[in-house]
């Protein structure tokens, strides 16, 4: 938990850095994260991001085979991604909640279907 508070605070203060990195790499992660925060297409996006994080664990953060000094950094990133996957799967299990765009769209569809 402390890990996410420390590094999350750095991301909030220096917000342009992570956004610039993901824009440069061509990844739509800020848009997907914002959609999840507002509760739009939550279950689908959460599963997609969990699969993406799992793929990066196996592709980019294989610290067991690294013998250089970057092995420690790879281990930190490995466990960070595993933690993120756990959080995403918890969100998937709990659902997006009552006050989200998903729920607003669901209630409108139910209202129109009953008329």
Helices and strands as residue ranges (DSSP letters): H 2-13, H 15-25, H 29-38, H 42-60, G 63-65, H 70-94, H 101-114
